[in-house]
Every structure is written in C-alpha cells, then in structure tokens.
C-alpha cells in the first residue's frame, strides 16, 4: 500500500474460516497449516487485506490451498516448553527458524498440547509441533530430520528464545518402542506352545512306560500265585 501512516499498514486475515486447519500471518499474508493431519485435497480460503486507516479499506480474494497426502512415517514431532496458544500465535516464526536451521522447506502438519496417540501430558507448558520437511519435491526421511534437529538444537533454541522472549527447550519426541514385534510375539507364542506340547508328550510317554511295567509286573506276580498257570514244579507254564 503506497499510502503513508496507518493507511499504509496492511493486515491480513482469514474470513469465514471456523476450522483450525489453517492460519495466516497478519503482517506478511503467508498462509500456513495448523492442523491438517490425516487430511488431503484442495481447500478454498477467503483472505482479507485491510489497511489500518481511519476509513479502513478492505479487499478479499479466494486462495486455493492444496494439501498432499504424506507418509505418516516422515512426520517429526518437535516438543517446545511453551503454552500451545503462544506457539500457535508465533507458529510462522517457529516455522521460519526451523526452515532456516534445517535448510529444508518445512510444513507444519499440526500443533497441539498432547503427545503421541492423544495422551494428555501433565504439564500444560508443552506444545507438540508436527512437521514435514521437503527437499524440493521430495519428503525428507524422518531420521534425517531428527538428526539435523539434534545437531542444530542449541542454535534453534537460542533463536526461538528471541521469538518467545523466554527460555526455550526444543526436543524431538520419539514414538514408544514395542516390547516385541508381531512376528517375534508369534514366534515366542509358538515356541512356548511347542515346549508345552513336548513336555506333555514326554509325561505321557513316561506314564505309559510306567503303566506297562506295572502291568507286566502284576501279571508276573499273578502267574506265580495262581496254580492254574504253574507246572508241577512251581515254574510258569509256557
């Protein structure tokens, strides 16, 4: 806006957008995602530009935003020790700091106050920022993003402290490790069942042998005591 003073200051906003999927930087007009996890497609956003003069002038336009379906495996969660409303308010700056330090295009997928799998955290001073990194048109693998985040951790925290005007810690949330994979679990179960089966078979064999020995001994004893099966000299008849 070539006007001077307040009339030359333009502020941007989203109009008729009740959902919390997108937000806009009121100073630059940059649109960014807030929470589009699991969503894809084209979204029509109505953007308004207004100067700050006494007789405020406004203009509106429709912006089409396309969200591509991305692999959940490459989403990385950055945990900041700041309240969620403060992070949402400064999300454009958070995104800028991450992009500058990682040297990749950063897309914010979601900002929320609970951890993995919707489990609420005891502290309210923790915000989880889910991001995707792109190198040109390709997703950057999550492990590469995590490695660079740890490498640049100190610098990222220093720059974010200027954004929030408070001490900042930035960590990478790791998903919980399963105690055993399904294949390993199946192997363990089958191994236990096989061991139980062999043990039962062994017990059955031992009992069968004992029964046969006991029966044979009983028959011998019966033959000795029964005169019908002995000869005149007391020996067993054939």
Order of alpha helices (4+ residues) and beta strands (2+ residues): beta-beta-beta-beta-beta-beta-alpha-alpha-beta-beta-beta-alpha-alpha-beta-alpha
